[in-house]
């Protein structure tokens, strides 16, 4: 007898825009718009990935780019956000912070500003239709020039308080050090946006340390490399930097060989704030609720510990304070309810 994970209020802080698409939607839109899907995205799904080497990362990125190409119309963008919010509601999530790089869609939607406004309009529509609140993280690509990141930071700053809540940095951290993007993050922080770069996924403690020192990270996408340095891990716990842990993603990309090797329990026991995330369920398969089931079934998290994971995700979010209080109260109610079959 267990408390249903789907009824545990939580926040989802690590999910990419295209990567949140349902696989069935990808297949349908590809047929509609004449996009040829490779076997890995069609019948042999989810794809077999390993991104710990350059060739593997290139294949992962190529599949992601093919998937993004089906988002060819405003209607497709609206559908993606609506369905993503539906998935969040089913998982018990009351806040979705979804990250998007507008430059990846700008050529088909009349530029960066129009693209971001389209995403924001679609997010507001999805909120109304599902009841799940959505914040947008504008995320720069660390494989591009830092000046491109500054342009995105200025754009994000213009929409701070109007749906954009955070600024991120994604893609292969082996190809762009955090310190090169300090200027962009300075612009974003001055606008009141949370700093949430990827770090410590494919690289170790140095990458994490640079995100903290150079980008003043409030949260870290992944951050598992912090386990290499106990002093760094203590710093993360003391400063309250939330680690956006994505167990299924870590295994799918070859960061760890199996789920039991992901340092979720070690990080939790060390006092690091943790927000479980699905990363790119379109490519990896499992969504948010499954990450909590992994915590329960693989790492032996009791319901009281699952509740604390949910609380940490809510506290680490950019959700409005009133919503945070509502979700936190819901966590307490969930824990006070007698267990049942999940």
NUDRENTI-282806 format. One record per residue (C-alpha): residue number from 0; y, z, x negated; residue in one letter. Coordinates in Angstrom, 2 decimals. Example, Ala and Ser with C-alpha at 12.3 -4.5 7.8 and 13.67 -1.06 7.14 Angstrom:
% residues 2
n,py,pz,px,res
0,-4.50,7.80,-12.30,A
1,-1.06,7.14,-13.67,S
***
This chain:
% residues 342
n,py,pz,px,res
0,0.00,0.00,0.00,X
1,3.28,-1.11,-1.51,X
2,6.85,-1.59,-0.40,X
3,7.56,-5.29,0.19,X
4,9.53,-6.79,-2.68,X
5,11.08,-9.29,-0.29,X
6,12.84,-6.42,1.50,X
7,14.25,-4.86,-1.66,X
8,17.99,-5.69,-1.82,X
9,18.87,-7.24,-5.16,X
10,21.21,-9.64,-6.95,X
11,20.21,-12.81,-8.75,X
12,22.34,-13.40,-11.84,X
13,20.45,-16.03,-13.82,X
14,19.78,-19.30,-12.05,X
15,20.95,-22.76,-13.02,X
16,22.33,-25.19,-10.46,X
17,19.96,-28.16,-10.66,X
18,17.15,-25.84,-11.69,X
19,17.38,-24.01,-8.36,X
20,16.30,-27.09,-6.39,X
21,13.10,-26.99,-4.38,X
22,10.44,-29.29,-5.79,X
23,9.89,-30.86,-2.37,X
24,13.60,-31.65,-2.20,X
25,13.52,-33.25,-5.65,X
26,10.67,-35.54,-4.60,X
27,12.36,-36.45,-1.32,X
28,15.76,-37.19,-2.86,X
29,14.23,-39.17,-5.70,X
30,12.51,-41.43,-3.17,X
31,15.69,-41.74,-1.13,X
32,17.91,-42.68,-4.07,X
33,15.39,-44.73,-6.02,X
34,14.97,-42.34,-8.94,X
35,11.66,-42.66,-10.75,X
36,10.12,-39.27,-11.47,X
37,7.73,-38.84,-14.38,X
38,4.33,-37.34,-13.61,X
39,5.53,-33.95,-14.89,X
40,8.07,-33.80,-12.07,X
41,5.99,-35.53,-9.43,X
42,2.27,-34.84,-9.10,X
43,1.70,-32.79,-12.27,X
44,4.17,-30.04,-11.30,X
45,5.28,-27.63,-12.64,X
46,5.46,-29.39,-16.01,X
47,3.77,-28.06,-19.12,X
48,6.64,-27.12,-21.42,X
49,7.21,-25.65,-24.84,X
50,10.76,-25.61,-26.17,X
51,10.45,-23.58,-29.35,X
52,10.74,-26.78,-31.40,X
53,13.32,-29.57,-31.19,X
54,10.94,-32.08,-29.65,X
55,9.87,-29.63,-26.95,X
56,13.45,-28.72,-26.09,X
57,14.39,-32.40,-25.91,X
58,11.58,-33.01,-23.40,X
59,12.66,-30.02,-21.33,X
60,16.26,-31.27,-21.31,X
61,15.17,-34.82,-20.44,X
62,13.26,-33.58,-17.40,X
63,16.24,-31.50,-16.34,X
64,18.56,-34.52,-16.66,X
65,16.22,-36.66,-14.55,X
66,16.18,-33.99,-11.86,X
67,19.98,-33.75,-11.93,X
68,20.26,-37.51,-11.31,X
69,18.99,-37.12,-7.72,X
70,22.08,-35.05,-6.86,X
71,23.94,-38.27,-6.22,X
72,25.95,-37.42,-3.09,X
73,27.97,-34.51,-1.71,X
74,25.27,-34.09,0.95,X
75,22.67,-33.50,-1.76,X
76,24.87,-30.87,-3.39,X
77,25.38,-29.09,-0.07,X
78,21.65,-29.21,0.60,X
79,20.81,-27.75,-2.79,X
80,23.06,-24.73,-2.33,X
81,21.94,-24.18,1.26,X
82,18.27,-24.22,0.29,X
83,18.91,-22.05,-2.76,X
84,20.59,-19.48,-0.53,X
85,17.65,-19.64,1.89,X
86,15.29,-18.88,-1.00,X
87,17.47,-15.94,-2.03,X
88,17.50,-14.54,1.49,X
89,13.70,-14.76,1.62,X
90,13.52,-12.86,-1.68,X
91,15.81,-10.07,-0.47,X
92,18.74,-11.16,-2.62,X
93,22.18,-10.51,-1.17,X
94,24.14,-12.02,-4.06,X
95,23.46,-15.24,-5.95,X
96,25.47,-15.99,-9.07,X
97,24.59,-19.59,-9.82,X
98,25.71,-21.33,-13.00,X
99,26.92,-24.89,-13.18,X
100,28.43,-27.14,-15.84,X
101,30.73,-29.42,-13.81,X
102,30.78,-32.00,-16.60,X
103,27.16,-32.84,-15.83,X
104,28.18,-34.17,-12.40,X
105,31.80,-35.18,-12.97,X
106,31.16,-38.91,-13.40,X
107,29.81,-39.24,-9.86,X
108,32.22,-36.85,-8.11,X
109,35.63,-37.95,-9.42,X
110,36.05,-35.55,-12.33,X
111,35.70,-31.91,-13.28,X
112,38.07,-30.45,-10.71,X
113,36.65,-32.40,-7.77,X
114,33.13,-31.48,-8.83,X
115,33.91,-27.78,-9.02,X
116,35.67,-27.87,-5.66,X
117,32.64,-29.61,-4.15,X
118,30.34,-26.88,-5.51,X
119,32.66,-24.14,-4.22,X
120,32.86,-25.74,-0.76,X
121,29.07,-26.09,-0.67,X
122,28.68,-22.44,-1.70,X
123,31.00,-21.26,1.08,X
124,29.04,-23.33,3.61,X
125,25.74,-21.88,2.36,X
126,27.15,-18.36,2.67,X
127,28.15,-18.95,6.28,X
128,24.77,-20.45,7.15,X
129,22.51,-17.91,5.42,X
130,24.49,-14.69,5.00,X
131,23.82,-14.67,1.23,X
132,27.00,-14.25,-0.80,X
133,27.41,-16.70,-3.69,X
134,29.53,-16.56,-6.83,X
135,29.88,-19.49,-9.21,X
136,29.51,-19.21,-12.96,X
137,31.12,-22.11,-14.82,X
138,28.96,-22.62,-17.90,X
139,29.81,-24.60,-21.03,X
140,27.23,-26.52,-23.04,X
141,26.88,-25.21,-26.58,X
142,25.63,-28.61,-27.81,X
143,29.05,-30.10,-27.02,X
144,32.36,-29.61,-28.82,X
145,34.12,-26.24,-28.38,X
146,37.16,-28.11,-27.04,X
147,35.03,-29.20,-24.07,X
148,34.23,-25.54,-23.48,X
149,37.94,-24.67,-23.55,X
150,38.62,-27.33,-20.92,X
151,35.94,-25.80,-18.70,X
152,37.31,-22.30,-19.32,X
153,40.79,-23.39,-18.20,X
154,39.27,-24.97,-15.10,X
155,37.26,-21.83,-14.34,X
156,40.37,-19.70,-14.83,X
157,42.21,-21.74,-12.19,X
158,39.56,-20.83,-9.64,X
159,39.12,-17.19,-10.61,X
160,39.29,-15.19,-7.40,X
161,38.47,-18.31,-5.41,X
162,34.73,-18.39,-5.88,X
163,34.40,-18.62,-9.66,X
164,33.39,-15.20,-10.96,X
165,32.02,-15.66,-14.48,X
166,31.91,-17.92,-17.52,X
167,28.74,-18.82,-19.40,X
168,27.37,-20.74,-22.36,X
169,23.99,-22.42,-22.13,X
170,21.61,-24.93,-23.73,X
171,19.84,-24.70,-27.09,X
172,21.38,-21.80,-29.03,X
173,20.01,-23.27,-32.27,X
174,22.56,-26.07,-31.93,X
175,25.74,-24.11,-31.27,X
176,26.66,-20.65,-32.49,X
177,28.48,-18.27,-30.17,X
178,31.37,-17.72,-32.56,X
179,32.39,-21.38,-32.20,X
180,33.19,-20.76,-28.54,X
181,35.30,-17.63,-28.87,X
182,38.46,-19.47,-27.80,X
183,36.92,-20.62,-24.52,X
184,35.67,-17.16,-23.66,X
185,39.05,-15.65,-24.50,X
186,40.62,-17.93,-21.88,X
187,38.00,-16.94,-19.32,X
188,38.31,-13.20,-19.98,X
189,42.09,-13.34,-19.62,X
190,41.51,-14.73,-16.12,X
191,39.30,-11.77,-15.26,X
192,35.99,-13.64,-15.40,X
193,32.85,-11.92,-16.61,X
194,31.50,-13.13,-19.95,X
195,27.83,-14.13,-19.62,X
196,26.61,-16.39,-22.44,X
197,22.98,-17.21,-23.21,X
198,21.84,-15.47,-26.37,X
199,18.71,-14.11,-28.00,X
200,16.32,-16.48,-26.23,X
201,15.24,-18.91,-28.95,X
202,17.04,-17.04,-31.72,X
203,16.94,-13.36,-32.49,X
204,19.23,-10.41,-33.06,X
205,21.97,-12.35,-34.86,X
206,22.52,-14.54,-31.81,X
207,22.75,-11.47,-29.58,X
208,25.15,-9.74,-31.97,X
209,27.48,-12.76,-32.07,X
210,27.61,-12.87,-28.27,X
211,28.66,-9.23,-28.24,X
212,31.08,-9.39,-31.18,X
213,32.65,-12.83,-30.67,X
214,32.40,-13.38,-26.91,X
215,32.66,-9.77,-25.65,X
216,29.63,-10.39,-23.47,X
217,29.37,-8.35,-20.27,X
218,25.92,-9.85,-19.72,X
219,23.49,-11.82,-21.83,X
220,21.35,-14.68,-20.60,X
221,17.87,-13.58,-21.78,X
222,18.73,-11.33,-24.75,X
223,15.09,-10.61,-25.63,X
224,15.91,-11.12,-29.32,X
225,17.67,-7.75,-29.26,X
226,14.27,-6.10,-29.69,X
227,14.34,-7.14,-33.36,X
228,17.02,-4.54,-34.12,X
229,16.75,-1.00,-32.69,X
230,20.40,-0.29,-33.44,X
231,21.45,-3.40,-31.55,X
232,19.26,-2.40,-28.64,X
233,20.86,1.04,-28.61,X
234,24.28,-0.62,-28.60,X
235,23.35,-2.74,-25.59,X
236,22.17,0.34,-23.72,X
237,25.25,2.36,-24.65,X
238,27.73,-0.39,-23.78,X
239,25.91,-1.26,-20.56,X
240,25.48,-4.96,-21.36,X
241,23.17,-6.39,-18.71,X
242,20.29,-8.53,-19.99,X
243,19.33,-11.34,-17.62,X
244,15.58,-11.33,-18.22,X
245,13.52,-14.30,-17.04,X
246,9.84,-13.57,-17.75,X
247,8.38,-16.77,-16.26,X
248,10.90,-18.88,-18.14,X
249,10.18,-17.13,-21.44,X
250,6.49,-17.97,-21.17,X
251,6.99,-21.50,-19.82,X
252,9.23,-22.38,-22.78,X
253,6.92,-20.77,-25.32,X
254,9.18,-17.90,-26.33,X
255,6.15,-15.68,-25.61,X
256,2.55,-16.77,-25.26,X
257,1.83,-14.68,-22.18,X
258,3.68,-12.57,-19.65,X
259,2.45,-9.30,-21.08,X
260,4.26,-10.06,-24.34,X
261,7.71,-10.30,-22.73,X
262,9.51,-7.07,-23.76,X
263,10.51,-6.08,-20.24,X
264,9.00,-2.61,-20.41,X
265,10.35,-1.96,-23.91,X
266,13.88,-2.98,-22.95,X
267,13.77,-0.97,-19.72,X
268,12.49,2.16,-21.45,X
269,15.20,1.78,-24.12,X
270,17.85,2.05,-21.40,X
271,19.06,-1.56,-21.46,X
272,20.42,-2.71,-18.08,X
273,18.21,-5.54,-16.83,X
274,18.69,-8.16,-14.12,X
275,15.55,-10.19,-13.46,X
276,16.15,-13.91,-12.99,X
277,14.22,-17.11,-12.26,X
278,16.26,-19.37,-14.59,X
279,15.03,-22.83,-13.47,X
280,12.36,-22.50,-10.77,X
281,12.40,-26.29,-10.32,X
282,10.84,-26.59,-13.78,X
283,9.04,-23.26,-14.12,X
284,7.76,-22.66,-10.57,X
285,8.19,-18.93,-9.76,X
286,11.37,-17.75,-8.08,X
287,13.12,-14.37,-8.00,X
288,10.68,-12.30,-5.96,X
289,7.88,-13.35,-8.30,X
290,9.75,-11.84,-11.27,X
291,9.67,-8.47,-9.49,X
292,5.96,-8.92,-8.77,X
293,5.42,-9.56,-12.46,X
294,7.23,-6.31,-13.24,X
295,4.95,-4.51,-10.79,X
296,1.62,-6.19,-11.56,X
297,1.89,-7.04,-15.27,X
298,4.07,-4.19,-16.54,X
299,3.08,-1.47,-14.09,X
300,6.55,-0.80,-12.69,X
301,6.46,1.78,-9.92,X
302,8.55,1.23,-6.81,X
303,11.16,3.68,-8.11,X
304,11.47,1.52,-11.24,X
305,11.65,-1.70,-9.24,X
306,14.44,-0.08,-7.26,X
307,16.26,0.69,-10.50,X
308,15.86,-2.92,-11.65,X
309,17.44,-4.00,-8.37,X
310,20.28,-1.50,-8.81,X
311,20.95,-2.77,-12.33,X
312,21.11,-6.36,-11.09,X
313,23.65,-5.34,-8.45,X
314,25.78,-3.28,-10.85,X
315,25.78,-6.07,-13.42,X
316,26.91,-8.68,-10.91,X
317,30.38,-9.94,-10.11,X
318,29.85,-9.21,-6.42,X
319,32.72,-7.58,-4.52,X
320,32.61,-3.79,-4.64,X
321,32.01,-3.49,-0.90,X
322,28.96,-5.72,-1.15,X
323,27.68,-3.79,-4.16,X
324,27.88,-0.55,-2.19,X
325,26.08,-2.13,0.76,X
326,23.28,-3.51,-1.42,X
327,22.90,-0.26,-3.37,X
328,22.61,1.67,-0.12,X
329,19.95,-0.81,0.95,X
330,17.98,-0.12,-2.22,X
331,18.00,3.60,-1.41,X
332,16.80,2.86,2.12,X
333,14.00,0.63,0.78,X
334,12.80,3.37,-1.53,X
335,12.93,5.97,1.24,X
336,10.77,3.81,3.52,X
337,7.00,4.48,3.41,X
338,4.96,1.81,1.55,X
339,3.03,-0.92,3.36,X
340,1.14,-4.09,2.50,X
341,3.45,-6.50,0.62,X
***
